[in-house]
Amino acid sequence: MEKLLAEIRNCKTCLPFLEHGVHPVLSAHPKSKIAIIGQAPGSIVHKTGIPWDDKSGERLRDWLGVDTSGFYNAELFALIPMGFCYPGKGKSGDLPPRGECAPQWHKLLFRSLNEIDLILLIGSYAQKYYLNDRAKNTLTETVQNFEAYLPKYLPLPHPSPRNNIWFKKNPWFNDDLIPVLREEIMRYQI
Ligand code: SF4
């Protein structure tokens, strides 16, 4: 795993397309139990090099019912975005994760992650990649259908403040899904 993480940290595959340069941000340990497949680092995480070190991370930790020490315990959580480097800004927010990253690295990572038994799929990029034709037409439908993907996968929306309107429109997410998510996470902390 250490060798693989070092290889990833030296990856330059997308260098010509990354306005802010390469800076892969992820965290994984051979004993990780839960994989969190996110989208890509934002500008803050690109600077700090700490996964989910922003408002989205604060909300995600609240959903999971864990504090920062639990969240950054790599023996519990592997933090693996679809794209490991900050893709830069587009017209309507951050650009999508680089499409080269997951096919190049995810399978190799999962080969060394033998104790993972729950995979949280955050956002539509992760859901489409991992659920393939099991994903519904929209993220809302996929997340609403979350029980169909358990026990292996649990799809979630992105916790970004940009999605606050979605959270207001979909109160079932807090009422129905979050309690299930917290119960799942609790099982690994006893
Ligand atoms: S996004 Fe992934 S594939 Fe692209 S340079 Fe960064 S680590 Fe390499």
py3Dmol code that shows the C-alpha trace and the ligand (Angstrom):
import py3Dmol

protein = """\
ATOM      1  CA  MET A   1       0.000   0.000   0.000  1.00  0.00           C
ATOM      2  CA  GLU A   2       2.781   2.462   0.900  1.00  0.00           C
ATOM      3  CA  LYS A   3       4.455   1.811  -2.457  1.00  0.00           C
ATOM      4  CA  LEU A   4       1.173   2.323  -4.307  1.00  0.00           C
ATOM      5  CA  LEU A   5       0.391   5.550  -2.426  1.00  0.00           C
ATOM      6  CA  ALA A   6       3.895   6.815  -3.277  1.00  0.00           C
ATOM      7  CA  GLU A   7       3.285   5.982  -6.958  1.00  0.00           C
ATOM      8  CA  ILE A   8      -0.038   7.853  -6.873  1.00  0.00           C
ATOM      9  CA  ARG A   9       1.583  10.866  -5.228  1.00  0.00           C
ATOM     10  CA  ASN A  10       4.068  10.967  -8.115  1.00  0.00           C
ATOM     11  CA  CYS A  11       1.388  10.599 -10.794  1.00  0.00           C
ATOM     12  CA  LYS A  12       1.554  13.208 -13.561  1.00  0.00           C
ATOM     13  CA  THR A  13      -1.033  11.733 -15.951  1.00  0.00           C
ATOM     14  CA  CYS A  14      -3.273  14.810 -16.002  1.00  0.00           C
ATOM     15  CA  LEU A  15      -0.549  17.439 -15.680  1.00  0.00           C
ATOM     16  CA  PRO A  16      -1.352  19.100 -19.048  1.00  0.00           C
ATOM     17  CA  PHE A  17      -4.996  19.552 -17.991  1.00  0.00           C
ATOM     18  CA  LEU A  18      -4.601  20.733 -14.404  1.00  0.00           C
ATOM     19  CA  GLU A  19      -4.369  24.500 -14.178  1.00  0.00           C
ATOM     20  CA  HIS A  20      -3.228  24.312 -10.539  1.00  0.00           C
ATOM     21  CA  GLY A  21      -0.829  21.420 -10.993  1.00  0.00           C
ATOM     22  CA  VAL A  22      -0.913  17.866  -9.701  1.00  0.00           C
ATOM     23  CA  HIS A  23      -1.501  17.289  -6.011  1.00  0.00           C
ATOM     24  CA  PRO A  24      -3.191  13.935  -5.363  1.00  0.00           C
ATOM     25  CA  VAL A  25      -5.111  13.985  -2.066  1.00  0.00           C
ATOM     26  CA  LEU A  26      -6.330  10.678  -0.651  1.00  0.00           C
ATOM     27  CA  SER A  27      -5.912   8.468   2.369  1.00  0.00           C
ATOM     28  CA  ALA A  28      -6.021   4.667   2.670  1.00  0.00           C
ATOM     29  CA  HIS A  29      -4.698   1.893   4.917  1.00  0.00           C
ATOM     30  CA  PRO A  30      -4.677  -1.878   4.340  1.00  0.00           C
ATOM     31  CA  LYS A  31      -7.009  -2.171   7.363  1.00  0.00           C
ATOM     32  CA  SER A  32      -9.545   0.473   6.215  1.00  0.00           C
ATOM     33  CA  LYS A  33     -13.105  -0.802   6.715  1.00  0.00           C
ATOM     34  CA  ILE A  34     -15.201   1.836   4.923  1.00  0.00           C
ATOM     35  CA  ALA A  35     -14.288   3.497   1.624  1.00  0.00           C
ATOM     36  CA  ILE A  36     -15.607   6.981   0.964  1.00  0.00           C
ATOM     37  CA  ILE A  37     -15.552   7.581  -2.771  1.00  0.00           C
ATOM     38  CA  GLY A  38     -15.901  11.318  -3.220  1.00  0.00           C
ATOM     39  CA  GLN A  39     -15.658  13.584  -6.247  1.00  0.00           C
ATOM     40  CA  ALA A  40     -12.351  15.513  -6.271  1.00  0.00           C
ATOM     41  CA  PRO A  41     -10.526  17.884  -3.925  1.00  0.00           C
ATOM     42  CA  GLY A  42     -11.708  21.497  -3.966  1.00  0.00           C
ATOM     43  CA  SER A  43      -9.387  24.509  -3.821  1.00  0.00           C
ATOM     44  CA  ILE A  44      -9.026  24.413   0.006  1.00  0.00           C
ATOM     45  CA  VAL A  45      -8.153  20.705   0.087  1.00  0.00           C
ATOM     46  CA  HIS A  46      -5.751  21.249  -2.828  1.00  0.00           C
ATOM     47  CA  LYS A  47      -3.870  23.727  -0.600  1.00  0.00           C
ATOM     48  CA  THR A  48      -3.972  21.846   2.713  1.00  0.00           C
ATOM     49  CA  GLY A  49      -3.548  18.343   1.288  1.00  0.00           C
ATOM     50  CA  ILE A  50      -6.044  17.075   3.894  1.00  0.00           C
ATOM     51  CA  PRO A  51      -9.044  15.210   2.411  1.00  0.00           C
ATOM     52  CA  TRP A  52     -12.448  16.750   3.181  1.00  0.00           C
ATOM     53  CA  ASP A  53     -10.832  19.651   5.081  1.00  0.00           C
ATOM     54  CA  ASP A  54     -13.649  22.052   4.202  1.00  0.00           C
ATOM     55  CA  LYS A  55     -17.364  22.793   4.716  1.00  0.00           C
ATOM     56  CA  SER A  56     -18.326  19.668   2.760  1.00  0.00           C
ATOM     57  CA  GLY A  57     -16.164  17.589   5.102  1.00  0.00           C
ATOM     58  CA  GLU A  58     -17.805  19.170   8.163  1.00  0.00           C
ATOM     59  CA  ARG A  59     -21.238  18.192   6.903  1.00  0.00           C
ATOM     60  CA  LEU A  60     -20.042  14.698   5.916  1.00  0.00           C
ATOM     61  CA  ARG A  61     -18.642  14.086   9.427  1.00  0.00           C
ATOM     62  CA  ASP A  62     -21.950  15.217  10.878  1.00  0.00           C
ATOM     63  CA  TRP A  63     -23.835  12.758   8.627  1.00  0.00           C
ATOM     64  CA  LEU A  64     -21.498   9.953   9.693  1.00  0.00           C
ATOM     65  CA  GLY A  65     -21.704  10.872  13.378  1.00  0.00           C
ATOM     66  CA  VAL A  66     -17.899  10.963  13.739  1.00  0.00           C
ATOM     67  CA  ASP A  67     -15.445  13.603  14.917  1.00  0.00           C
ATOM     68  CA  THR A  68     -12.243  14.514  13.072  1.00  0.00           C
ATOM     69  CA  SER A  69     -10.137  11.909  14.902  1.00  0.00           C
ATOM     70  CA  GLY A  70     -12.568   9.146  13.880  1.00  0.00           C
ATOM     71  CA  PHE A  71     -12.854  10.455  10.356  1.00  0.00           C
ATOM     72  CA  TYR A  72      -9.095  10.649   9.796  1.00  0.00           C
ATOM     73  CA  ASN A  73      -8.486   7.205  11.279  1.00  0.00           C
ATOM     74  CA  ALA A  74      -7.298   5.485   8.087  1.00  0.00           C
ATOM     75  CA  GLU A  75      -7.868   2.061   9.681  1.00  0.00           C
ATOM     76  CA  LEU A  76     -11.565   2.997   9.668  1.00  0.00           C
ATOM     77  CA  PHE A  77     -12.043   5.223   6.587  1.00  0.00           C
ATOM     78  CA  ALA A  78     -10.270   5.156   3.221  1.00  0.00           C
ATOM     79  CA  LEU A  79     -10.833   8.556   1.580  1.00  0.00           C
ATOM     80  CA  ILE A  80     -10.630   7.992  -2.153  1.00  0.00           C
ATOM     81  CA  PRO A  81     -12.055  10.564  -4.564  1.00  0.00           C
ATOM     82  CA  MET A  82     -12.927   9.816  -8.197  1.00  0.00           C
ATOM     83  CA  GLY A  83     -10.169  12.262  -9.139  1.00  0.00           C
ATOM     84  CA  PHE A  84      -7.302  12.720  -6.690  1.00  0.00           C
ATOM     85  CA  CYS A  85      -6.236  16.166  -7.954  1.00  0.00           C
ATOM     86  CA  TYR A  86      -8.123  19.480  -7.888  1.00  0.00           C
ATOM     87  CA  PRO A  87      -9.568  19.838 -11.412  1.00  0.00           C
ATOM     88  CA  GLY A  88      -9.926  23.653 -11.275  1.00  0.00           C
ATOM     89  CA  LYS A  89     -12.940  25.890 -11.743  1.00  0.00           C
ATOM     90  CA  GLY A  90     -15.417  25.896 -14.613  1.00  0.00           C
ATOM     91  CA  LYS A  91     -18.282  28.292 -15.395  1.00  0.00           C
ATOM     92  CA  SER A  92     -20.608  26.830 -12.791  1.00  0.00           C
ATOM     93  CA  GLY A  93     -18.274  25.638 -10.039  1.00  0.00           C
ATOM     94  CA  ASP A  94     -15.502  23.068  -9.821  1.00  0.00           C
ATOM     95  CA  LEU A  95     -14.808  21.036 -12.951  1.00  0.00           C
ATOM     96  CA  PRO A  96     -15.605  17.300 -12.924  1.00  0.00           C
ATOM     97  CA  PRO A  97     -12.980  14.903 -11.545  1.00  0.00           C
ATOM     98  CA  ARG A  98     -10.423  13.897 -14.184  1.00  0.00           C
ATOM     99  CA  GLY A  99     -11.761  10.815 -15.949  1.00  0.00           C
ATOM    100  CA  GLU A 100      -8.291   9.240 -16.133  1.00  0.00           C
ATOM    101  CA  CYS A 101      -7.924   8.838 -12.385  1.00  0.00           C
ATOM    102  CA  ALA A 102     -10.398   6.166 -11.260  1.00  0.00           C
ATOM    103  CA  PRO A 103      -9.605   3.687 -14.098  1.00  0.00           C
ATOM    104  CA  GLN A 104      -5.886   4.157 -13.502  1.00  0.00           C
ATOM    105  CA  TRP A 105      -5.846   3.803  -9.723  1.00  0.00           C
ATOM    106  CA  HIS A 106      -9.034   2.587  -8.051  1.00  0.00           C
ATOM    107  CA  LYS A 107      -8.724  -1.116  -8.899  1.00  0.00           C
ATOM    108  CA  LEU A 108      -5.108  -1.130  -7.737  1.00  0.00           C
ATOM    109  CA  LEU A 109      -6.116   0.523  -4.477  1.00  0.00           C
ATOM    110  CA  PHE A 110      -8.979  -1.886  -3.854  1.00  0.00           C
ATOM    111  CA  ARG A 111      -6.603  -4.805  -4.417  1.00  0.00           C
ATOM    112  CA  SER A 112      -4.758  -3.650  -1.293  1.00  0.00           C
ATOM    113  CA  LEU A 113      -7.918  -2.823   0.652  1.00  0.00           C
ATOM    114  CA  ASN A 114      -8.982  -6.291   1.679  1.00  0.00           C
ATOM    115  CA  GLU A 115     -11.012  -5.334   4.748  1.00  0.00           C
ATOM    116  CA  ILE A 116     -13.431  -2.884   3.093  1.00  0.00           C
ATOM    117  CA  ASP A 117     -17.021  -3.981   3.398  1.00  0.00           C
ATOM    118  CA  LEU A 118     -18.939  -0.730   2.986  1.00  0.00           C
ATOM    119  CA  ILE A 119     -18.434   1.778   0.170  1.00  0.00           C
ATOM    120  CA  LEU A 120     -20.058   5.210   0.400  1.00  0.00           C
ATOM    121  CA  LEU A 121     -20.628   6.646  -3.075  1.00  0.00           C
ATOM    122  CA  ILE A 122     -20.745  10.418  -2.844  1.00  0.00           C
ATOM    123  CA  GLY A 123     -22.199  12.214  -5.838  1.00  0.00           C
ATOM    124  CA  SER A 124     -23.170  11.123  -9.302  1.00  0.00           C
ATOM    125  CA  TYR A 125     -19.634  10.488 -10.652  1.00  0.00           C
ATOM    126  CA  ALA A 126     -18.935   7.833  -8.020  1.00  0.00           C
ATOM    127  CA  GLN A 127     -22.436   6.376  -8.357  1.00  0.00           C
ATOM    128  CA  LYS A 128     -22.274   6.032 -12.138  1.00  0.00           C
ATOM    129  CA  TYR A 129     -18.794   4.520 -12.019  1.00  0.00           C
ATOM    130  CA  TYR A 130     -19.507   1.939  -9.315  1.00  0.00           C
ATOM    131  CA  LEU A 131     -23.190   1.170  -9.831  1.00  0.00           C
ATOM    132  CA  ASN A 132     -23.111   1.285 -13.647  1.00  0.00           C
ATOM    133  CA  ASP A 133     -26.546   0.351 -14.952  1.00  0.00           C
ATOM    134  CA  ARG A 134     -27.835  -0.136 -11.411  1.00  0.00           C
ATOM    135  CA  ALA A 135     -27.721   3.648 -10.965  1.00  0.00           C
ATOM    136  CA  LYS A 136     -31.058   5.347 -11.599  1.00  0.00           C
ATOM    137  CA  ASN A 137     -31.571   8.185 -14.071  1.00  0.00           C
ATOM    138  CA  THR A 138     -31.002  10.896 -11.478  1.00  0.00           C
ATOM    139  CA  LEU A 139     -28.922  11.184  -8.327  1.00  0.00           C
ATOM    140  CA  THR A 140     -32.094  11.825  -6.323  1.00  0.00           C
ATOM    141  CA  GLU A 141     -33.641   8.545  -7.491  1.00  0.00           C
ATOM    142  CA  THR A 142     -30.429   6.614  -6.849  1.00  0.00           C
ATOM    143  CA  VAL A 143     -30.032   7.997  -3.336  1.00  0.00           C
ATOM    144  CA  GLN A 144     -33.731   7.498  -2.581  1.00  0.00           C
ATOM    145  CA  ASN A 145     -33.304   3.863  -3.602  1.00  0.00           C
ATOM    146  CA  PHE A 146     -30.318   3.445  -1.231  1.00  0.00           C
ATOM    147  CA  GLU A 147     -31.546   0.247   0.456  1.00  0.00           C
ATOM    148  CA  ALA A 148     -31.275  -1.632  -2.849  1.00  0.00           C
ATOM    149  CA  TYR A 149     -27.481  -1.154  -2.894  1.00  0.00           C
ATOM    150  CA  LEU A 150     -26.752  -2.225   0.684  1.00  0.00           C
ATOM    151  CA  PRO A 151     -24.855  -3.951   2.235  1.00  0.00           C
ATOM    152  CA  LYS A 152     -21.966  -3.126  -0.110  1.00  0.00           C
ATOM    153  CA  TYR A 153     -22.776   0.365  -1.368  1.00  0.00           C
ATOM    154  CA  LEU A 154     -24.550   3.357   0.092  1.00  0.00           C
ATOM    155  CA  PRO A 155     -25.103   6.265  -2.340  1.00  0.00           C
ATOM    156  CA  LEU A 156     -25.134   9.796  -0.937  1.00  0.00           C
ATOM    157  CA  PRO A 157     -25.461  13.291  -2.394  1.00  0.00           C
ATOM    158  CA  HIS A 158     -22.424  15.557  -2.219  1.00  0.00           C
ATOM    159  CA  PRO A 159     -22.451  17.369   1.145  1.00  0.00           C
ATOM    160  CA  SER A 160     -21.362  20.662  -0.447  1.00  0.00           C
ATOM    161  CA  PRO A 161     -23.184  23.832   0.709  1.00  0.00           C
ATOM    162  CA  ARG A 162     -23.964  24.276  -3.013  1.00  0.00           C
ATOM    163  CA  ASN A 163     -26.533  21.497  -2.528  1.00  0.00           C
ATOM    164  CA  ASN A 164     -28.473  23.202   0.270  1.00  0.00           C
ATOM    165  CA  ILE A 165     -31.543  23.607  -1.949  1.00  0.00           C
ATOM    166  CA  TRP A 166     -31.481  19.862  -2.695  1.00  0.00           C
ATOM    167  CA  PHE A 167     -31.422  19.099   1.051  1.00  0.00           C
ATOM    168  CA  LYS A 168     -34.401  21.429   1.608  1.00  0.00           C
ATOM    169  CA  LYS A 169     -36.340  19.769  -1.208  1.00  0.00           C
ATOM    170  CA  ASN A 170     -35.580  16.237  -0.006  1.00  0.00           C
ATOM    171  CA  PRO A 171     -36.266  16.055   3.740  1.00  0.00           C
ATOM    172  CA  TRP A 172     -36.490  12.226   3.516  1.00  0.00           C
ATOM    173  CA  PHE A 173     -32.699  12.252   3.201  1.00  0.00           C
ATOM    174  CA  ASN A 174     -32.234  13.455   6.799  1.00  0.00           C
ATOM    175  CA  ASP A 175     -35.226  11.549   8.119  1.00  0.00           C
ATOM    176  CA  ASP A 176     -34.708   8.167   6.460  1.00  0.00           C
ATOM    177  CA  LEU A 177     -31.166   7.787   5.141  1.00  0.00           C
ATOM    178  CA  ILE A 178     -29.013   9.496   7.771  1.00  0.00           C
ATOM    179  CA  PRO A 179     -30.195   7.236  10.629  1.00  0.00           C
ATOM    180  CA  VAL A 180     -29.340   4.171   8.492  1.00  0.00           C
ATOM    181  CA  LEU A 181     -25.946   5.637   7.617  1.00  0.00           C
ATOM    182  CA  ARG A 182     -25.117   6.381  11.275  1.00  0.00           C
ATOM    183  CA  GLU A 183     -26.174   2.904  12.335  1.00  0.00           C
ATOM    184  CA  GLU A 184     -23.897   1.391   9.664  1.00  0.00           C
ATOM    185  CA  ILE A 185     -20.931   3.519  10.778  1.00  0.00           C
ATOM    186  CA  MET A 186     -21.553   2.811  14.455  1.00  0.00           C
ATOM    187  CA  ARG A 187     -21.070  -0.929  13.849  1.00  0.00           C
ATOM    188  CA  TYR A 188     -17.391  -0.293  13.043  1.00  0.00           C
ATOM    189  CA  GLN A 189     -16.706   1.849  16.083  1.00  0.00           C
ATOM    190  CA  ILE A 190     -17.788  -0.507  18.861  1.00  0.00           C
TER     191      ILE A 190
END
"""
ligand_1 = """\
8
SF4
S -6.073 13.234 -11.093
Fe -5.348 11.128 -10.712
S -4.614 10.391 -12.711
Fe -4.759 12.633 -12.822
S -2.693 13.389 -12.231
Fe -3.945 13.364 -10.369
S -3.481 11.352 -9.457
Fe -2.853 11.239 -11.613
"""
view = py3Dmol.view(width=600, height=400)
view.addModel(protein, "pdb")
view.setStyle({"model": 0}, {"cartoon": {"style": "trace"}})
view.addModel(ligand_1, "xyz")
view.setStyle({"model": 1}, {"stick": {}})
view.zoomTo()
view.show()
